[in-house]
Amino acid sequence: MSRIATPREGQTFIGPGRLAAYASFVKLPHTVFALPFALTGVVFASRHAQVTAAIVGWAMLAFTSVRFAAMAFNRIVDRDIDARNPRTAMREIPSGRLGVREATLLAVVASAIFLLSAWMLNPLCFALAPIALAWVLGYSYSKRFTQWAHLVLGAGLAIAPVGGYLAVTGRWAEPWWMLIALAAAVGTWVAGFDILYALQDEEFDRTNGLHSLPVALGGSRAIVVSRALHVATVLCLALAGIGAGVDVWYWGGVVATAALLVYEHSLVRANDLSRLDAAFFTMNGVISLTFFAFVLVDRVTL
């Protein structure tokens, strides 16, 4: 299938310093995707328990460090694949900007910081932390054996709002299904946009025996699945709002999210990926920040 344009990898920091290399290594700007949803969990929990600056700080450190560990591990595991893919050949390990030993040390340190952060929050967070860490690290192998790797990634980031909520309360939500709905919203949202991101590697993945929905279904059908997942995202956000007992501003956030998702999908066609970077990074960053802004206003105006 022909492509009008094949986007090169974006959100890369240019510069000789190690900090620039580390930031590019783990795609630091992508933190904006799920961190606002982790904080959404914190805001939801604030209806039931006191939120302190220390809790917010440790929760943000936990999220950032586990994401760093997962991204670093993914780059280590995929280094040979990345070296063969023209789109990713200039990533830090294949290009020689970082060595495997240094990358491994970064992943280990980030994992330790995550576990420390969870321990500082409460016993439940610490007990669940190794399970969460194992899941997000294990995702790196999923595209080697399943076309549903997008859902595996979505489930990993779906941990974010649950972790934010548990960081504050130290116990599961009531009603029990509210947190599940919120996690499902994040999981389907991430899986949906990851399918779009995978469109650019459809031919490479097929040639190299890697699995994805674009490979299994073709680009056009994979986009249909992505759209269905994003419909589920909006429905799950609405369900989570019902469970949390939100006010009118929250519903404005749901409507805004739905509108932004519609616009995101208008940017991508199976035979035209020229605006994929805008759809993937720009729009998803806008979606997460916009939704969180509505959640926060809804809470402070109660």
C-alpha positions as YAML, in Angstrom:
chain: A
units: angstrom
residues:
- id: 1
  name: MET
  ca: [0.00, 0.00, 0.00]
- id: 2
  name: SER
  ca: [1.40, 3.37, -0.96]
- id: 3
  name: ARG
  ca: [1.89, 6.22, 1.45]
- id: 4
  name: ILE
  ca: [1.75, 9.90, 0.59]
- id: 5
  name: ALA
  ca: [4.20, 10.55, 3.39]
- id: 6
  name: THR
  ca: [5.98, 8.48, 5.98]
- id: 7
  name: PRO
  ca: [6.43, 10.51, 9.15]
- id: 8
  name: ARG
  ca: [9.81, 10.41, 10.79]
- id: 9
  name: GLU
  ca: [10.03, 9.95, 14.52]
- id: 10
  name: GLY
  ca: [9.21, 13.18, 16.33]
- id: 11
  name: GLN
  ca: [9.59, 14.58, 19.83]
- id: 12
  name: THR
  ca: [13.36, 14.10, 19.73]
- id: 13
  name: PHE
  ca: [15.70, 16.40, 21.63]
- id: 14
  name: ILE
  ca: [18.72, 17.66, 19.74]
- id: 15
  name: GLY
  ca: [21.93, 18.31, 21.63]
- id: 16
  name: PRO
  ca: [25.18, 16.73, 22.79]
- id: 17
  name: GLY
  ca: [24.34, 16.54, 26.50]
- id: 18
  name: ARG
  ca: [23.33, 13.40, 28.38]
- id: 19
  name: LEU
  ca: [20.09, 14.98, 29.60]
- id: 20
  name: ALA
  ca: [18.97, 15.55, 26.00]
- id: 21
  name: ALA
  ca: [19.88, 11.96, 25.16]
- id: 22
  name: TYR
  ca: [17.97, 10.62, 28.16]
- id: 23
  name: ALA
  ca: [14.91, 12.75, 27.39]
- id: 24
  name: SER
  ca: [14.83, 11.51, 23.79]
- id: 25
  name: PHE
  ca: [15.58, 7.96, 24.89]
- id: 26
  name: VAL
  ca: [12.34, 7.71, 26.87]
- id: 27
  name: LYS
  ca: [10.32, 10.20, 24.76]
- id: 28
  name: LEU
  ca: [9.90, 12.49, 27.77]
- id: 29
  name: PRO
  ca: [7.23, 14.70, 26.12]
- id: 30
  name: HIS
  ca: [4.95, 11.65, 25.91]
- id: 31
  name: THR
  ca: [4.58, 11.85, 29.69]
- id: 32
  name: VAL
  ca: [1.82, 14.36, 28.97]
- id: 33
  name: PHE
  ca: [-0.36, 11.53, 27.64]
- id: 34
  name: ALA
  ca: [-1.17, 9.66, 30.84]
- id: 35
  name: LEU
  ca: [0.09, 11.84, 33.69]
- id: 36
  name: PRO
  ca: [-3.05, 14.03, 33.60]
- id: 37
  name: PHE
  ca: [-5.11, 10.86, 33.95]
- id: 38
  name: ALA
  ca: [-3.04, 9.80, 36.97]
- id: 39
  name: LEU
  ca: [-3.87, 13.18, 38.44]
- id: 40
  name: THR
  ca: [-7.52, 12.63, 37.50]
- id: 41
  name: GLY
  ca: [-7.41, 9.62, 39.82]
- id: 42
  name: VAL
  ca: [-6.01, 11.89, 42.52]
- id: 43
  name: VAL
  ca: [-8.81, 14.40, 41.99]
- id: 44
  name: PHE
  ca: [-11.47, 11.68, 42.14]
- id: 45
  name: ALA
  ca: [-9.92, 10.38, 45.37]
- id: 46
  name: SER
  ca: [-9.95, 13.86, 46.90]
- id: 47
  name: ARG
  ca: [-13.70, 13.46, 47.35]
- id: 48
  name: HIS
  ca: [-13.01, 10.72, 49.91]
- id: 49
  name: ALA
  ca: [-9.64, 11.51, 51.51]
- id: 50
  name: GLN
  ca: [-7.32, 14.44, 52.08]
- id: 51
  name: VAL
  ca: [-4.78, 15.16, 49.38]
- id: 52
  name: THR
  ca: [-1.42, 16.52, 50.50]
- id: 53
  name: ALA
  ca: [1.46, 17.96, 48.52]
- id: 54
  name: ALA
  ca: [3.58, 14.98, 49.58]
- id: 55
  name: ILE
  ca: [1.07, 12.50, 48.18]
- id: 56
  name: VAL
  ca: [0.85, 14.34, 44.88]
- id: 57
  name: GLY
  ca: [4.62, 14.57, 44.68]
- id: 58
  name: TRP
  ca: [5.23, 10.88, 45.37]
- id: 59
  name: ALA
  ca: [2.42, 9.88, 43.00]
- id: 60
  name: MET
  ca: [3.89, 11.97, 40.18]
- id: 61
  name: LEU
  ca: [7.36, 10.58, 40.87]
- id: 62
  name: ALA
  ca: [5.98, 7.04, 40.85]
- id: 63
  name: PHE
  ca: [4.27, 7.59, 37.51]
- id: 64
  name: THR
  ca: [7.23, 9.31, 35.89]
- id: 65
  name: SER
  ca: [9.76, 6.75, 37.09]
- id: 66
  name: VAL
  ca: [7.78, 3.68, 36.08]
- id: 67
  name: ARG
  ca: [7.16, 5.19, 32.66]
- id: 68
  name: PHE
  ca: [10.91, 5.92, 32.36]
- id: 69
  name: ALA
  ca: [11.70, 2.32, 33.31]
- id: 70
  name: ALA
  ca: [9.19, 0.91, 30.83]
- id: 71
  name: MET
  ca: [10.43, 3.07, 27.95]
- id: 72
  name: ALA
  ca: [14.07, 2.34, 28.72]
- id: 73
  name: PHE
  ca: [13.39, -1.40, 28.88]
- id: 74
  name: ASN
  ca: [11.47, -1.23, 25.60]
- id: 75
  name: ARG
  ca: [14.38, 0.48, 23.87]
- id: 76
  name: ILE
  ca: [16.79, -2.16, 25.19]
- id: 77
  name: VAL
  ca: [14.60, -5.08, 24.13]
- id: 78
  name: ASP
  ca: [13.85, -3.57, 20.71]
- id: 79
  name: ARG
  ca: [17.34, -2.30, 19.90]
- id: 80
  name: ASP
  ca: [17.94, -4.78, 17.05]
- id: 81
  name: ILE
  ca: [14.49, -4.15, 15.58]
- id: 82
  name: ASP
  ca: [14.97, -0.39, 15.86]
- id: 83
  name: ALA
  ca: [18.30, -0.65, 14.06]
- id: 84
  name: ARG
  ca: [16.62, -2.32, 11.05]
- id: 85
  name: ASN
  ca: [13.74, 0.16, 10.83]
- id: 86
  name: PRO
  ca: [14.66, 3.37, 8.92]
- id: 87
  name: ARG
  ca: [12.18, 5.32, 11.07]
- id: 88
  name: THR
  ca: [13.84, 4.30, 14.34]
- id: 89
  name: ALA
  ca: [17.45, 3.63, 13.32]
- id: 90
  name: MET
  ca: [18.56, 6.93, 14.86]
- id: 91
  name: ARG
  ca: [17.20, 6.10, 18.30]
- id: 92
  name: GLU
  ca: [19.76, 6.39, 21.04]
- id: 93
  name: ILE
  ca: [20.94, 2.77, 21.30]
- id: 94
  name: PRO
  ca: [21.08, 1.91, 17.56]
- id: 95
  name: SER
  ca: [22.81, 5.22, 16.81]
- id: 96
  name: GLY
  ca: [25.35, 4.76, 19.59]
- id: 97
  name: ARG
  ca: [24.34, 7.80, 21.67]
- id: 98
  name: LEU
  ca: [23.65, 5.42, 24.59]
- id: 99
  name: GLY
  ca: [25.12, 2.03, 25.34]
- id: 100
  name: VAL
  ca: [23.10, -0.98, 26.49]
- id: 101
  name: ARG
  ca: [24.86, -1.03, 29.87]
- id: 102
  name: GLU
  ca: [24.03, 2.63, 30.52]
- id: 103
  name: ALA
  ca: [20.45, 2.12, 29.36]
- id: 104
  name: THR
  ca: [20.09, -0.89, 31.65]
- id: 105
  name: LEU
  ca: [21.37, 1.10, 34.61]
- id: 106
  name: LEU
  ca: [18.80, 3.83, 33.85]
- id: 107
  name: ALA
  ca: [15.99, 1.26, 33.77]
- id: 108
  name: VAL
  ca: [17.11, -0.30, 37.06]
- id: 109
  name: VAL
  ca: [17.40, 3.07, 38.83]
- id: 110
  name: ALA
  ca: [14.00, 4.19, 37.53]
- id: 111
  name: SER
  ca: [12.43, 0.93, 38.69]
- id: 112
  name: ALA
  ca: [13.93, 1.36, 42.15]
- id: 113
  name: ILE
  ca: [12.63, 4.93, 42.36]
- id: 114
  name: PHE
  ca: [9.17, 3.68, 41.40]
- id: 115
  name: LEU
  ca: [9.18, 1.04, 44.13]
- id: 116
  name: LEU
  ca: [10.44, 3.58, 46.67]
- id: 117
  name: SER
  ca: [7.70, 6.02, 45.66]
- id: 118
  name: ALA
  ca: [5.04, 3.36, 46.04]
- id: 119
  name: TRP
  ca: [6.41, 2.44, 49.47]
- id: 120
  name: MET
  ca: [6.26, 6.08, 50.51]
- id: 121
  name: LEU
  ca: [2.60, 6.32, 49.52]
- id: 122
  name: ASN
  ca: [0.90, 3.44, 51.35]
- id: 123
  name: PRO
  ca: [1.04, -0.35, 51.85]
- id: 124
  name: LEU
  ca: [-1.49, -1.12, 49.09]
- id: 125
  name: CYS
  ca: [0.44, 0.87, 46.49]
- id: 126
  name: PHE
  ca: [3.67, -0.86, 47.50]
- id: 127
  name: ALA
  ca: [2.06, -4.31, 47.34]
- id: 128
  name: LEU
  ca: [0.71, -3.66, 43.84]
- id: 129
  name: ALA
  ca: [3.83, -1.91, 42.52]
- id: 130
  name: PRO
  ca: [5.76, -5.06, 41.46]
- id: 131
  name: ILE
  ca: [2.73, -6.28, 39.50]
- id: 132
  name: ALA
  ca: [2.40, -2.95, 37.72]
- id: 133
  name: LEU
  ca: [6.13, -2.88, 36.99]
- id: 134
  name: ALA
  ca: [6.10, -6.42, 35.59]
- id: 135
  name: TRP
  ca: [3.19, -5.58, 33.30]
- id: 136
  name: VAL
  ca: [4.67, -2.41, 31.81]
- id: 137
  name: LEU
  ca: [8.04, -4.09, 31.29]
- id: 138
  name: GLY
  ca: [6.47, -7.19, 29.80]
- id: 139
  name: TYR
  ca: [4.64, -5.14, 27.18]
- id: 140
  name: SER
  ca: [7.91, -4.83, 25.25]
- id: 141
  name: TYR
  ca: [7.66, -8.47, 24.15]
- id: 142
  name: SER
  ca: [3.99, -8.45, 23.17]
- id: 143
  name: LYS
  ca: [4.30, -7.42, 19.52]
- id: 144
  name: ARG
  ca: [6.41, -10.52, 18.95]
- id: 145
  name: PHE
  ca: [3.44, -12.82, 19.48]
- id: 146
  name: THR
  ca: [0.09, -10.97, 19.44]
- id: 147
  name: GLN
  ca: [-1.67, -8.46, 17.22]
- id: 148
  name: TRP
  ca: [-3.33, -7.10, 20.37]
- id: 149
  name: ALA
  ca: [-0.13, -5.54, 21.71]
- id: 150
  name: HIS
  ca: [-1.97, -2.21, 21.53]
- id: 151
  name: LEU
  ca: [-4.34, -3.40, 24.25]
- id: 152
  name: VAL
  ca: [-1.42, -4.61, 26.35]
- id: 153
  name: LEU
  ca: [0.05, -1.11, 26.16]
- id: 154
  name: GLY
  ca: [-3.35, 0.40, 26.94]
- id: 155
  name: ALA
  ca: [-3.69, -1.79, 30.03]
- id: 156
  name: GLY
  ca: [-0.26, -0.64, 31.19]
- id: 157
  name: LEU
  ca: [-1.19, 3.03, 31.02]
- id: 158
  name: ALA
  ca: [-4.65, 2.31, 32.42]
- id: 159
  name: ILE
  ca: [-2.83, 1.72, 35.72]
- id: 160
  name: ALA
  ca: [-2.21, 5.49, 35.93]
- id: 161
  name: PRO
  ca: [-5.62, 6.70, 37.19]
- id: 162
  name: VAL
  ca: [-5.98, 3.68, 39.45]
- id: 163
  name: GLY
  ca: [-2.57, 4.39, 40.96]
- id: 164
  name: GLY
  ca: [-3.47, 8.04, 41.45]
- id: 165
  name: TYR
  ca: [-6.65, 7.12, 43.28]
- id: 166
  name: LEU
  ca: [-5.03, 4.46, 45.47]
- id: 167
  name: ALA
  ca: [-2.15, 6.81, 46.31]
- id: 168
  name: VAL
  ca: [-4.61, 9.07, 48.10]
- id: 169
  name: THR
  ca: [-7.10, 6.63, 49.61]
- id: 170
  name: GLY
  ca: [-5.09, 3.44, 50.09]
- id: 171
  name: ARG
  ca: [-8.21, 1.45, 49.25]
- id: 172
  name: TRP
  ca: [-10.42, 0.59, 46.29]
- id: 173
  name: ALA
  ca: [-13.17, 2.94, 45.14]
- id: 174
  name: GLU
  ca: [-16.87, 2.84, 45.88]
- id: 175
  name: PRO
  ca: [-18.74, 2.01, 43.75]
- id: 176
  name: TRP
  ca: [-16.22, -0.66, 42.79]
- id: 177
  name: TRP
  ca: [-16.77, -0.25, 39.06]
- id: 178
  name: MET
  ca: [-15.91, 3.46, 38.94]
- id: 179
  name: LEU
  ca: [-12.14, 2.93, 38.88]
- id: 180
  name: ILE
  ca: [-12.52, 0.11, 36.38]
- id: 181
  name: ALA
  ca: [-14.46, 2.42, 34.06]
- id: 182
  name: LEU
  ca: [-11.83, 5.15, 34.40]
- id: 183
  name: ALA
  ca: [-9.02, 2.67, 33.74]
- id: 184
  name: ALA
  ca: [-10.89, 1.26, 30.74]
- id: 185
  name: ALA
  ca: [-11.27, 4.78, 29.36]
- id: 186
  name: VAL
  ca: [-7.51, 5.32, 29.48]
- id: 187
  name: GLY
  ca: [-6.77, 1.81, 28.19]
- id: 188
  name: THR
  ca: [-9.04, 2.09, 25.14]
- id: 189
  name: TRP
  ca: [-7.82, 5.61, 24.42]
- id: 190
  name: VAL
  ca: [-4.16, 4.52, 24.45]
- id: 191
  name: ALA
  ca: [-4.83, 1.35, 22.45]
- id: 192
  name: GLY
  ca: [-6.76, 3.35, 19.88]
- id: 193
  name: PHE
  ca: [-4.05, 5.90, 19.25]
- id: 194
  name: ASP
  ca: [-1.33, 3.23, 19.35]
- id: 195
  name: ILE
  ca: [-3.08, 1.50, 16.45]
- id: 196
  name: LEU
  ca: [-2.86, 4.76, 14.50]
- id: 197
  name: TYR
  ca: [0.82, 5.08, 15.39]
- id: 198
  name: ALA
  ca: [1.46, 1.52, 14.17]
- id: 199
  name: LEU
  ca: [0.17, 2.37, 10.69]
- id: 200
  name: GLN
  ca: [3.53, 3.85, 9.75]
- id: 201
  name: ASP
  ca: [5.31, 0.55, 10.47]
- id: 202
  name: GLU
  ca: [2.79, -1.77, 8.80]
- id: 203
  name: GLU
  ca: [5.07, -2.86, 5.97]
- id: 204
  name: PHE
  ca: [8.18, -3.10, 8.16]
- id: 205
  name: ASP
  ca: [6.35, -5.14, 10.82]
- id: 206
  name: ARG
  ca: [4.94, -7.54, 8.24]
- id: 207
  name: THR
  ca: [8.34, -8.09, 6.67]
- id: 208
  name: ASN
  ca: [10.00, -8.67, 10.04]
- id: 209
  name: GLY
  ca: [7.38, -10.99, 11.54]
- id: 210
  name: LEU
  ca: [6.06, -8.49, 14.07]
- id: 211
  name: HIS
  ca: [2.41, -8.28, 15.04]
- id: 212
  name: SER
  ca: [-0.03, -5.38, 15.04]
- id: 213
  name: LEU
  ca: [-3.60, -4.74, 13.99]
- id: 214
  name: PRO
  ca: [-2.50, -2.89, 10.84]
- id: 215
  name: VAL
  ca: [-0.52, -6.00, 9.88]
- id: 216
  name: ALA
  ca: [-3.39, -8.35, 10.73]
- id: 217
  name: LEU
  ca: [-6.27, -6.34, 9.28]
- id: 218
  name: GLY
  ca: [-4.73, -3.78, 6.96]
- id: 219
  name: GLY
  ca: [-4.64, -0.06, 7.54]
- id: 220
  name: SER
  ca: [-8.26, 0.79, 6.77]
- id: 221
  name: ARG
  ca: [-9.75, -1.89, 9.01]
- id: 222
  name: ALA
  ca: [-7.30, -1.13, 11.79]
- id: 223
  name: ILE
  ca: [-8.49, 2.48, 11.74]
- id: 224
  name: VAL
  ca: [-12.07, 1.26, 12.17]
- id: 225
  name: VAL
  ca: [-10.98, -0.67, 15.28]
- id: 226
  name: SER
  ca: [-9.20, 2.44, 16.57]
- id: 227
  name: ARG
  ca: [-12.39, 4.46, 16.14]
- id: 228
  name: ALA
  ca: [-14.44, 1.83, 17.96]
- id: 229
  name: LEU
  ca: [-11.98, 1.88, 20.85]
- id: 230
  name: HIS
  ca: [-12.26, 5.65, 21.08]
- id: 231
  name: VAL
  ca: [-16.04, 5.44, 21.16]
- id: 232
  name: ALA
  ca: [-15.56, 3.10, 24.12]
- id: 233
  name: THR
  ca: [-13.24, 5.70, 25.66]
- id: 234
  name: VAL
  ca: [-15.96, 8.33, 25.71]
- id: 235
  name: LEU
  ca: [-18.55, 5.89, 27.08]
- id: 236
  name: CYS
  ca: [-16.19, 4.76, 29.84]
- id: 237
  name: LEU
  ca: [-15.41, 8.35, 30.81]
- id: 238
  name: ALA
  ca: [-19.13, 8.96, 31.12]
- id: 239
  name: LEU
  ca: [-19.58, 5.83, 33.22]
- id: 240
  name: ALA
  ca: [-16.70, 6.82, 35.50]
- id: 241
  name: GLY
  ca: [-18.28, 10.24, 35.95]
- id: 242
  name: ILE
  ca: [-21.59, 8.69, 37.00]
- id: 243
  name: GLY
  ca: [-19.78, 6.55, 39.55]
- id: 244
  name: ALA
  ca: [-17.80, 9.49, 40.91]
- id: 245
  name: GLY
  ca: [-20.83, 11.76, 41.25]
- id: 246
  name: VAL
  ca: [-19.38, 14.56, 39.15]
- id: 247
  name: ASP
  ca: [-20.90, 17.93, 38.29]
- id: 248
  name: VAL
  ca: [-21.55, 19.70, 34.99]
- id: 249
  name: TRP
  ca: [-17.93, 20.68, 34.23]
- id: 250
  name: TYR
  ca: [-16.91, 17.04, 34.03]
- id: 251
  name: TRP
  ca: [-19.49, 16.42, 31.34]
- id: 252
  name: GLY
  ca: [-18.05, 19.34, 29.43]
- id: 253
  name: GLY
  ca: [-14.74, 17.50, 29.55]
- id: 254
  name: VAL
  ca: [-16.33, 14.34, 28.17]
- id: 255
  name: VAL
  ca: [-17.88, 16.28, 25.30]
- id: 256
  name: ALA
  ca: [-14.60, 18.09, 24.59]
- id: 257
  name: THR
  ca: [-12.73, 14.78, 24.59]
- id: 258
  name: ALA
  ca: [-15.22, 13.28, 22.13]
- id: 259
  name: ALA
  ca: [-14.87, 16.28, 19.81]
- id: 260
  name: LEU
  ca: [-11.07, 16.17, 19.95]
- id: 261
  name: LEU
  ca: [-11.06, 12.43, 19.18]
- id: 262
  name: VAL
  ca: [-13.26, 13.03, 16.16]
- id: 263
  name: TYR
  ca: [-10.81, 15.68, 14.96]
- id: 264
  name: GLU
  ca: [-7.85, 13.37, 15.64]
- id: 265
  name: HIS
  ca: [-9.33, 10.71, 13.39]
- id: 266
  name: SER
  ca: [-9.98, 13.26, 10.66]
- id: 267
  name: LEU
  ca: [-6.20, 13.73, 10.41]
- id: 268
  name: VAL
  ca: [-5.36, 10.13, 9.56]
- id: 269
  name: ARG
  ca: [-6.11, 8.04, 6.48]
- id: 270
  name: ALA
  ca: [-4.70, 4.62, 5.65]
- id: 271
  name: ASN
  ca: [-3.11, 6.04, 2.48]
- id: 272
  name: ASP
  ca: [-2.10, 9.40, 3.97]
- id: 273
  name: LEU
  ca: [-0.03, 9.53, 7.16]
- id: 274
  name: SER
  ca: [1.36, 13.01, 6.55]
- id: 275
  name: ARG
  ca: [-0.44, 14.37, 9.62]
- id: 276
  name: LEU
  ca: [0.11, 11.36, 11.86]
- id: 277
  name: ASP
  ca: [2.55, 13.18, 14.14]
- id: 278
  name: ALA
  ca: [-0.04, 15.88, 14.79]
- id: 279
  name: ALA
  ca: [-2.71, 13.24, 15.42]
- id: 280
  name: PHE
  ca: [-0.51, 11.17, 17.69]
- id: 281
  name: PHE
  ca: [1.41, 13.65, 19.81]
- id: 282
  name: THR
  ca: [-0.28, 17.02, 19.52]
- id: 283
  name: MET
  ca: [-3.89, 15.90, 19.68]
- id: 284
  name: ASN
  ca: [-3.41, 13.28, 22.39]
- id: 285
  name: GLY
  ca: [-1.52, 15.75, 24.53]
- id: 286
  name: VAL
  ca: [-4.33, 18.25, 24.05]
- id: 287
  name: ILE
  ca: [-6.94, 15.61, 24.89]
- id: 288
  name: SER
  ca: [-5.34, 14.56, 28.19]
- id: 289
  name: LEU
  ca: [-4.64, 18.10, 29.35]
- id: 290
  name: THR
  ca: [-8.07, 19.39, 28.30]
- id: 291
  name: PHE
  ca: [-9.92, 16.58, 30.03]
- id: 292
  name: PHE
  ca: [-7.92, 17.02, 33.22]
- id: 293
  name: ALA
  ca: [-8.59, 20.76, 33.19]
- id: 294
  name: PHE
  ca: [-12.34, 20.09, 33.14]
- id: 295
  name: VAL
  ca: [-11.97, 17.48, 35.90]
- id: 296
  name: LEU
  ca: [-10.07, 19.93, 38.08]
- id: 297
  name: VAL
  ca: [-12.53, 22.79, 37.52]
- id: 298
  name: ASP
  ca: [-15.40, 20.41, 38.25]
- id: 299
  name: ARG
  ca: [-13.81, 19.53, 41.58]
- id: 300
  name: VAL
  ca: [-12.89, 23.01, 42.76]
- id: 301
  name: THR
  ca: [-16.29, 24.45, 41.90]
- id: 302
  name: LEU
  ca: [-18.18, 21.96, 44.05]
...
